[in-house]
Amino acid sequence: MSTPAAITEDAVREQLRRVKYPGFSRDIVSFGVVKSVRISPNGRDLSVLLSVATNQPSVAQSINEEARAALRALPGVGEVDLQFDIQNPPAAPTNAGPSRIDGVKHVVAVASGKGGVGKSTVASNLAVALRRTGALVGLCDCDLYGPSIGMMFGAREPATATEDERINPVEAYGIKLMSMAFLLGSDDSPAILRGPMVTKYTQQFLRRVAWDELDYLILDLPPGTGDIQLTIVQTVALSGAVIVTTPQEVALIDARKATSMFIKTNVPVLGIVENMSYFLSPSDNQRYNIFGEGGGRREAARQQVPLLGEIPIDIATREAGDKGRPVTAADPSGAVGRAFMDIAERLTRALPV
């Protein structure tokens, strides 16, 4: 009877890739949980160091059980010793009030009162426009349930962990990106989160990501005025908020709610962006106001805030987003690209140096 070959570190790590991090479809190896693997001189006994940042004992217990079972399935394995380094994630500084994010000069929230107004498109292209001015820019997709920033930037690689248990952002077009899509593992994996978990992941995206030095961190907020928005305004020192709307009244009604939330929480409203403002026919250069006309301008006057820009609706913007290349990067000299560059310029003038 032949003796089984000695176990290798690669084989151990490959086996541990079968263990999913609790609540995600990503494995514990790609999550950076597996810190070291030691194999005894006899090539059979294993000692594995696992590092988990959690305040939930069930997470470490689940990983322990599944990792041990996976390793026991290795042919010829002897003793399996799993060692855990448990690190509690930082608590949200709710009692201290809003505080700055280390290394970030300005945090700007892009918000809307309702879905379907193109808020993520505005956030993505605003980030690209700011980067084109030479600024260092990050973009955080705070919509945990419907993350879209990964797709809009063509970024599908998973986020990784640093040695000090922070999350490395994904980079595209010179912008540092963070999104729940980078943790879920596939485009159709849902984020199943409730109350406290929503607050926890929102805080980790803002405080545990290795943003390093940034001039601007753009936050793409989910629509509405729910838990995620309140968590952010109560804990993060925002430089201001940009409200996205379309011209018609049904969108403006909800935009007022978002504006009111920021005003009540002492966050400056930097201005309004009217998206899908008009359609310019490529055949005759005729302008068509599909969703009405002047709604954003009237609302800006009502709220006594600047109208930062009016973004036309066109096929190129949709095609660029679907292809994973924001239109301001794909065609910066086009009508939409120029509009976003103008918005970026107005935004930088509104913020202190």
C-alpha positions as CSV (number, residue, x, y, z in Angstrom):
1,M,0.0,0.0,0.0
2,S,1.5,3.3,-1.1
3,T,2.1,6.1,1.4
4,P,0.0,9.3,0.7
5,A,2.1,12.2,-0.6
6,A,3.0,15.0,1.8
7,I,0.4,17.7,2.1
8,T,1.3,21.1,0.6
9,E,0.3,24.6,1.6
10,D,-1.3,25.1,-1.8
11,A,-3.5,22.0,-1.2
12,V,-4.5,23.3,2.2
13,R,-5.5,26.7,0.8
14,E,-7.3,25.2,-2.0
15,Q,-9.3,23.1,0.4
16,L,-10.1,26.1,2.5
17,R,-11.5,27.9,-0.6
18,R,-14.5,25.6,-0.1
19,V,-15.3,27.4,3.1
20,K,-17.6,30.4,2.6
21,Y,-17.5,33.4,4.9
22,P,-20.8,33.4,6.8
23,G,-23.4,35.4,5.0
24,F,-21.4,35.7,1.7
25,S,-20.6,33.6,-1.3
26,R,-16.9,34.5,-1.1
27,D,-14.5,32.0,0.5
28,I,-12.3,32.7,3.5
29,V,-9.1,32.6,1.5
30,S,-10.1,35.4,-0.8
31,F,-11.4,37.3,2.2
32,G,-7.9,37.2,3.7
33,V,-9.0,35.2,6.7
34,V,-6.3,32.6,6.3
35,K,-3.1,34.2,7.6
36,S,-0.6,31.4,7.7
37,V,-0.3,27.6,7.1
38,R,2.3,25.5,8.8
39,I,2.9,21.8,8.0
40,S,4.8,19.6,10.3
41,P,8.0,17.8,9.2
42,N,6.1,14.6,8.7
43,G,4.0,16.3,6.1
44,R,0.7,15.4,7.8
45,D,-0.1,17.6,10.7
46,L,-1.5,21.1,10.1
47,S,-1.5,24.4,12.0
48,V,-3.6,27.2,10.4
49,L,-3.9,30.8,11.7
50,L,-7.2,32.4,10.9
51,S,-8.0,36.1,11.5
52,V,-11.6,37.3,11.8
53,A,-12.8,40.8,12.5
54,T,-16.2,40.3,14.1
55,N,-18.1,40.8,17.3
56,Q,-20.3,37.8,16.6
57,P,-19.1,34.5,18.1
58,S,-21.2,32.5,15.6
59,V,-19.0,33.7,12.7
60,A,-15.8,32.2,14.1
61,Q,-17.7,29.1,15.3
62,S,-19.1,28.5,11.8
63,I,-15.7,29.0,10.1
64,N,-14.0,26.7,12.7
65,E,-16.5,23.9,12.0
66,E,-16.4,24.1,8.2
67,A,-12.7,24.7,7.9
68,R,-11.9,21.7,10.2
69,A,-14.3,19.5,8.2
70,A,-12.7,20.6,4.9
71,L,-9.1,20.0,6.1
72,R,-10.0,16.6,7.6
73,A,-11.0,15.6,4.1
74,L,-7.4,15.9,2.8
75,P,-5.9,12.5,2.0
76,G,-3.4,11.4,4.7
77,V,-4.0,14.4,7.0
78,G,-3.1,14.0,10.6
79,E,-3.7,16.5,13.4
80,V,-5.5,19.7,12.5
81,D,-4.9,22.7,14.7
82,L,-6.9,25.9,13.9
83,Q,-5.9,29.0,15.8
84,F,-8.1,32.1,15.7
85,D,-7.1,35.8,16.0
86,I,-10.4,37.5,16.8
87,Q,-10.5,41.3,16.3
88,N,-13.5,43.3,17.1
89,P,-14.5,45.8,14.3
90,P,-14.6,49.4,15.4
91,A,-17.9,50.5,16.8
92,A,-19.8,53.2,15.0
93,P,-19.0,56.5,16.8
94,T,-22.7,57.4,17.3
95,N,-22.2,59.0,20.7
96,A,-19.3,61.2,19.6
97,G,-21.3,62.6,16.7
98,P,-20.0,63.0,13.1
99,S,-16.3,62.5,12.7
100,R,-13.8,62.7,9.8
101,I,-12.6,59.7,7.9
102,D,-8.8,59.4,8.3
103,G,-6.9,60.7,5.2
104,V,-10.0,62.0,3.4
105,K,-10.2,65.7,2.8
106,H,-13.8,65.9,1.6
107,V,-16.7,63.4,1.9
108,V,-19.5,64.2,-0.5
109,A,-22.8,62.3,-0.5
110,V,-24.8,61.9,-3.7
111,A,-28.4,61.3,-2.8
112,S,-31.9,61.2,-4.2
113,G,-35.3,60.9,-2.7
114,K,-36.3,58.1,-5.1
115,G,-34.9,55.5,-7.3
116,G,-34.7,55.7,-11.1
117,V,-33.2,59.2,-11.4
118,G,-29.7,58.0,-12.4
119,K,-28.0,58.8,-9.1
120,S,-25.3,56.1,-9.5
121,T,-24.6,57.4,-13.0
122,V,-24.2,60.9,-11.6
123,A,-22.0,59.6,-8.8
124,S,-19.8,57.6,-11.1
125,N,-19.3,60.3,-13.7
126,L,-18.8,63.0,-11.0
127,A,-16.0,60.8,-9.5
128,V,-14.4,60.5,-13.0
129,A,-14.7,64.2,-13.6
130,L,-13.1,65.1,-10.3
131,R,-10.3,62.6,-11.1
132,R,-9.7,64.3,-14.4
133,T,-9.0,67.5,-12.6
134,G,-6.0,65.8,-11.0
135,A,-7.7,65.1,-7.6
136,L,-7.4,61.8,-5.7
137,V,-10.8,60.3,-5.6
138,G,-12.6,57.4,-4.0
139,L,-16.2,56.2,-4.6
140,C,-18.1,54.2,-2.1
141,D,-21.3,52.4,-3.1
142,C,-23.4,52.7,0.0
143,D,-26.4,50.9,-1.6
144,L,-25.8,47.6,0.1
145,Y,-28.9,46.0,-1.4
146,G,-28.5,47.1,-5.0
147,P,-24.8,47.8,-5.6
148,S,-24.2,48.9,-9.2
149,I,-20.8,50.8,-9.0
150,G,-18.8,47.6,-9.8
151,M,-20.8,47.1,-13.1
152,M,-20.6,50.7,-14.1
153,F,-16.8,50.7,-13.8
154,G,-16.4,47.2,-15.3
155,A,-14.8,46.1,-12.0
156,R,-15.6,42.6,-11.0
157,E,-12.5,41.4,-9.1
158,P,-13.1,40.7,-5.4
159,A,-11.9,43.1,-2.7
160,T,-8.9,41.8,-0.6
161,A,-7.8,42.3,2.9
162,T,-4.6,44.1,4.1
163,E,-2.3,42.8,6.8
164,D,-3.9,45.1,9.4
165,E,-7.4,43.7,8.6
166,R,-8.6,46.6,6.5
167,I,-10.2,46.2,3.0
168,N,-8.3,47.0,-0.1
169,P,-10.5,49.0,-2.5
170,V,-10.7,48.0,-6.1
171,E,-9.2,50.5,-8.5
172,A,-10.6,51.5,-11.9
173,Y,-9.9,54.7,-14.0
174,G,-7.7,55.9,-11.3
175,I,-10.5,55.9,-8.7
176,K,-10.6,53.8,-5.5
177,L,-13.9,51.8,-5.4
178,M,-15.8,50.0,-2.7
179,S,-19.0,48.1,-3.2
180,M,-20.9,45.2,-1.7
181,A,-20.6,43.7,-5.2
182,F,-16.9,43.1,-4.5
183,L,-17.8,41.0,-1.4
184,L,-20.7,39.0,-2.7
185,G,-18.8,37.0,-5.2
186,S,-21.2,37.0,-8.2
187,D,-23.5,39.5,-9.9
188,D,-26.7,37.7,-8.8
189,S,-25.8,37.0,-5.1
190,P,-28.2,39.0,-2.9
191,A,-27.2,40.9,0.3
192,I,-29.5,39.7,3.0
193,L,-29.0,42.2,5.8
194,R,-31.1,43.6,8.6
195,G,-30.9,46.6,10.9
196,P,-27.7,46.3,12.9
197,M,-25.9,44.5,10.1
198,V,-26.7,47.4,7.7
199,T,-25.1,49.8,10.2
200,K,-22.1,47.6,10.7
201,Y,-21.3,47.1,7.0
202,T,-21.9,50.8,6.3
203,Q,-19.4,51.7,9.0
204,Q,-16.9,49.2,7.8
205,F,-17.1,50.5,4.2
206,L,-16.3,54.0,5.4
207,R,-13.9,53.2,8.3
208,R,-12.2,49.9,7.4
209,V,-11.4,50.5,3.8
210,A,-7.8,51.5,3.0
211,W,-8.8,54.8,1.4
212,D,-5.4,56.3,2.3
213,E,-5.1,59.9,1.2
214,L,-8.0,61.3,-0.9
215,D,-9.1,64.7,-1.9
216,Y,-12.7,63.5,-2.4
217,L,-14.6,60.5,-1.3
218,I,-18.0,60.3,-3.1
219,L,-20.7,58.3,-1.4
220,D,-23.4,56.8,-3.7
221,L,-26.3,56.6,-1.3
222,P,-29.4,54.4,-1.8
223,P,-32.6,56.2,-2.6
224,G,-34.7,57.4,0.2
225,T,-34.0,58.5,3.8
226,G,-33.5,55.2,5.6
227,D,-31.0,53.5,8.0
228,I,-28.0,53.8,5.7
229,Q,-28.5,57.6,5.2
230,L,-29.1,58.2,8.9
231,T,-26.1,56.2,9.9
232,I,-23.9,58.2,7.6
233,V,-25.2,61.7,8.5
234,Q,-25.0,60.9,12.2
235,T,-21.4,59.4,12.2
236,V,-19.5,60.9,9.2
237,A,-18.4,64.6,8.9
238,L,-19.8,65.2,5.4
239,S,-18.5,68.2,3.5
240,G,-21.9,68.4,1.8
241,A,-24.5,66.6,-0.3
242,V,-25.5,66.7,-3.9
243,I,-29.1,66.0,-4.7
244,V,-30.0,64.3,-8.0
245,T,-33.4,64.6,-9.6
246,T,-35.1,64.6,-12.9
247,P,-37.3,67.5,-14.1
248,Q,-40.7,66.1,-13.4
249,E,-42.7,66.9,-10.2
250,V,-42.9,63.3,-9.0
251,A,-39.1,63.2,-8.7
252,L,-38.9,66.7,-7.2
253,I,-41.3,65.8,-4.4
254,D,-38.9,63.1,-3.2
255,A,-35.8,65.2,-3.8
256,R,-37.2,67.7,-1.3
257,K,-37.4,65.0,1.3
258,A,-33.7,64.2,0.8
259,T,-32.8,67.9,0.9
260,S,-34.8,68.3,4.1
261,M,-33.0,65.4,5.8
262,F,-29.6,66.9,5.1
263,I,-30.7,70.4,6.2
264,K,-32.1,69.0,9.5
265,T,-28.9,67.1,10.2
266,N,-26.7,70.2,9.5
267,V,-25.2,68.9,6.3
268,P,-24.7,71.6,3.7
269,V,-26.5,70.9,0.4
270,L,-24.0,71.8,-2.3
271,G,-26.5,71.9,-5.0
272,I,-28.9,70.0,-7.3
273,V,-28.1,68.0,-10.4
274,E,-31.0,67.7,-12.9
275,N,-30.4,64.4,-14.7
276,M,-32.2,63.3,-17.9
277,S,-32.8,67.0,-18.4
278,Y,-33.5,66.8,-22.1
279,F,-32.8,64.8,-25.2
280,L,-30.9,66.3,-28.1
281,S,-31.9,64.6,-31.4
282,P,-28.8,63.5,-33.3
283,S,-30.6,63.8,-36.6
284,D,-31.8,67.4,-36.4
285,N,-30.2,68.7,-33.2
286,Q,-33.7,69.4,-31.9
287,R,-34.1,69.5,-28.1
288,Y,-36.9,67.5,-26.6
289,N,-37.8,67.9,-22.9
290,I,-39.0,64.4,-22.3
291,F,-39.5,64.7,-18.5
292,G,-40.6,68.3,-18.5
293,E,-38.5,71.5,-18.3
294,G,-36.8,73.6,-15.6
295,G,-37.8,71.5,-12.6
296,G,-34.3,71.3,-11.2
297,R,-33.7,75.0,-11.7
298,R,-37.0,75.9,-9.9
299,E,-36.2,73.5,-7.1
300,A,-32.7,74.9,-6.6
301,A,-34.2,78.4,-6.4
302,R,-36.8,77.2,-3.9
303,Q,-34.1,75.6,-1.7
304,Q,-31.7,78.5,-2.3
305,V,-29.0,76.2,-3.4
306,P,-27.0,76.2,-6.7
307,L,-28.1,74.3,-9.8
308,L,-24.9,72.4,-10.4
309,G,-25.8,71.1,-13.9
310,E,-28.4,69.8,-16.3
311,I,-27.4,66.4,-17.8
312,P,-28.9,65.4,-21.1
313,I,-30.2,61.9,-21.6
314,D,-28.5,60.1,-24.5
315,I,-27.8,56.6,-25.8
316,A,-24.0,57.0,-25.3
317,T,-24.4,57.4,-21.5
318,R,-26.5,54.2,-21.3
319,E,-24.1,52.2,-23.5
320,A,-21.0,53.4,-21.6
321,G,-22.5,52.4,-18.3
322,D,-23.5,49.0,-19.5
323,K,-20.0,48.4,-20.9
324,G,-18.4,49.3,-17.6
325,R,-16.9,52.6,-18.7
326,P,-18.5,55.8,-17.4
327,V,-19.3,58.2,-20.3
328,T,-17.0,61.0,-18.8
329,A,-14.1,58.6,-19.2
330,A,-15.3,57.2,-22.6
331,D,-16.1,60.6,-24.2
332,P,-15.0,63.5,-22.0
333,S,-15.5,66.0,-24.8
334,G,-19.1,64.9,-25.5
335,A,-22.1,66.8,-24.2
336,V,-22.5,64.7,-21.1
337,G,-18.8,64.5,-20.4
338,R,-18.5,68.3,-20.6
339,A,-21.6,68.7,-18.4
340,F,-20.0,66.6,-15.7
341,M,-16.6,68.4,-16.0
342,D,-18.6,71.7,-15.4
343,I,-20.3,70.2,-12.3
344,A,-16.9,69.0,-10.9
345,E,-15.6,72.5,-11.4
346,R,-18.5,74.1,-9.6
347,L,-18.3,71.5,-6.8
348,T,-14.6,72.2,-6.2
349,R,-15.3,75.9,-6.0
350,A,-18.0,75.3,-3.4
351,L,-15.7,73.4,-1.1
352,P,-12.8,74.8,0.9
353,V,-9.3,74.0,-0.4
